Amino acid sequence: MDKRVYLFMMVAFVTGMVELIIGGILDLVAEDLHVSIGQAGLLITVFSISFALSAPILLVATSKMERKRLTLLSLLVFLLGNLAVVMSSSYAMLILARILSAASGSLLLVLCVTMASRIVTEPYRGRAIGIVFMGVSGSLVFGIPFGVFLGNAFGWRTPFLLIMILTAISMACVYVLMEKMEPRPQVSLRQQLATLRMRPVLFAQLTSFIFFVGHYTLYGYLTPFSKMTMGLDGTWVSIVYLVFGVAAVTGGGLGGMLSDRLGSRRTILFVVAMFAISLFVIPYTTFALPVFLILLIIWSALSWALTPAMQSHLIETSPETADIQQSLNNSSLHLGIAFGSLSGSIVIEQSSVDMNPTVGGVFVLLALGAAIISIKAAQRRHIDMENTYEKTRA
């Protein structure tokens, strides 16, 4: 397999870090910019909405641009976006800087996936895409805990300085190691959205969206939740994120294994149901850190276990639009992160952070309902297709 795939994994690592790091330093940002924790949480919402909407739009807009040149340009904009974050002296300026980082970062992640799959032979294509996404999960394990540590030790802007350095290194590596790559024809936005007319596809995408709304209602505010309910300091919060990250990476593999053994649809129902239970139980574990960490591991693993099974379900449901569905599922996921962060912000402003797990659990129960509708509709669609085939043969 072409070793340059690991270059794309590095870019994905940096992209994942800049998206997720802000959740671990919300209290520091809020204190420095004189805003509430809820307002600081909107920085996650704005980023995720921009991330979800930018990629399909920018891919169409840049469909004729040579890929290496586009990657370098996107990295430059990404670098400037993070420079703007570091220089932000107001909440409004930070919001604009996060939008710029999100738009360029979303395009970079899609470019990494598509280019990695093109530089390897077909038998290694799936592995190459998996390696790229390991960069994102790797940022959970290593980047975010380290970023939280730097933020608490040297100020919340320090992790973004690190991201700028890594971005500059990535630009140099892409310039030296990558060859020119011509673009491929892009599917229009209208064609992409038209696939949502299929009931099983629509409710599958809704499942991912609502699931991550529930997840980020708590996860987006894990730092204030940990500090306020258990009195943890910055070092212990870093450890909490490290434990979460290791479990999350393991959960991705667990979801794929369960999907292969139990089938994608059974896995989806199992994961979503258990995830809801874990969120409802979390408030009752904060009396002892070891108990909380045990449930944290389960919660974290389940949060990443859904995606492999959901992608398999979408491929099985609509194999003719498999590539489009994976792209839309990525957008559904990030929109869920955005609205989950918004939901968590509202809960904190109107009640307290203690209620975030419970509200998140309610959303996940709604996701379970959407999953059931999607699976039943997919089964009916399969039966109808078989009946049509039999009639055609007769």
DASULMO-V119259 format. One record per run of one state. SS is the DSSP state (helix for helix, strand for strand, loop for the rest). FROM is the first residue (numbers start at 0). TO is the last residue. Records with the same first field share a line. If there is no record, write none. Layout:
SS=FROM-TO, FROM-TO
This chain:
loop=0-3, 33-35, 61-65, 87-89, 118-120, 154-156, 177-187, 197-197, 219-220, 230-232, 262-262, 282-287, 317-317, 350-351, 393-393
helix=4-32, 36-60, 66-86, 90-117, 121-153, 157-176, 188-196, 198-218, 221-229, 233-261, 263-281, 288-316, 318-349, 352-392
